[in-house]
């Protein structure tokens, strides 16, 4: 959702990318006074840099997760033993 009324938006339809159909740029208020040509030029430069979609998050391996849980359990057991011996 876009909030606010006074927003200047530049739409780039020719992205030069097979991944992106179009890109919307929201101009910062302090740059709204620049000429339309200058803003479109900068938006085009930024769009040409967007040739690939953002990298997806790498899924952690199942083995790493199991080892973390196992180590946590062992640490808890060891700590419980140390505390029970100290209380006696």
Buried (B, 14 or more C-beta within 10 A) or exposed (E): EEEEEEEBEBEBEEBEBEEBEEBEBEBEEEEEEBEEEEBBEBBBEEBEEBEEEEEEEEEEEEEEEEEEEEEEEEEEEEEEEEEEEEEE
